[in-house]
């Protein structure tokens, strides 16, 4: 059997009990990685994460569910400790967990602002810092086209497209852009690659009201030149490439996976 591109690698995917994180966990496992499927709390999210792990195992892959709220420093440290105890030194972080709490600005509470920034931006900082510590604790590979470790931030088209009624979310994703690029600049000499994926509209629970009726979907498709909504596995395949040595010379980049949503589609036909 041919070697898979992530054979022998160890990965953490945050917020992997649903949507994009689930698809990324499945795709990394199919590519040969051992995957920690992070979920935020017990109860329903634990059951969903266990189902993702079971599906991966049924497909011949290796995964385990690990609970941690990414906005909590102590829980993030535990996530890494548990992952490395089970699967060995970490190679890949996919910093995916994220939430939305929309509100008109005049009604947005400080709690709504803080929770979105805490999970989407501070959570990505905490997980990236921990990943850097773990990557730096091991030798850099010499003379190979291989990084010491790779990080992928899950950003959004809203790192560049302003989003009315979602100022907290757009601010968090704009913040990820410069967090990612600053870390890429800082860590490249130490052979750590850092990139983002910026999804467009992907069919997941976070945005179900944008696609779960024919009218909503028709409105959404006006914004997507490629003419279809994105599926979670569109992001899974992009993550495998960015995590693998196939992208060894790529760092500090945001890969837009958006069917052209950032191409100003309302200008089609103008002029
Ligand atoms: P989703 O709601 O299905 O997934 C988000 C996941 O994050 C959930 O599993 C949730 O339990 C988890 N999570 C939330 N808070 C957490 C915390 N404190 N600690 C750990 N996990 C936590 O939505 P999704 O669409 O799969 O979103 C995944 C990422 O993709 C998010 O960062 C989101 O901003 C980004 N994104 C999504 C879209 C889209 O169209 N779906 C577009 C652009 C960006």
Boltz pocket constraint, residues with backbone or C-beta under 6 A from the ligand:
constraints:
  - pocket:
      binder: B
      contacts: [[A, 14], [A, 15], [A, 16], [A, 17], [A, 18], [A, 19], [A, 20], [A, 21], [A, 38], [A, 39], [A, 40], [A, 45], [A, 68], [A, 69], [A, 70], [A, 71], [A, 95], [A, 96], [A, 97], [A, 98], [A, 99], [A, 119], [A, 123], [A, 154], [A, 155], [A, 156], [A, 157], [A, 198], [A, 199], [A, 200], [A, 201], [A, 202], [A, 203], [A, 204], [A, 205], [A, 206], [A, 207]]
      max_distance: 6.0
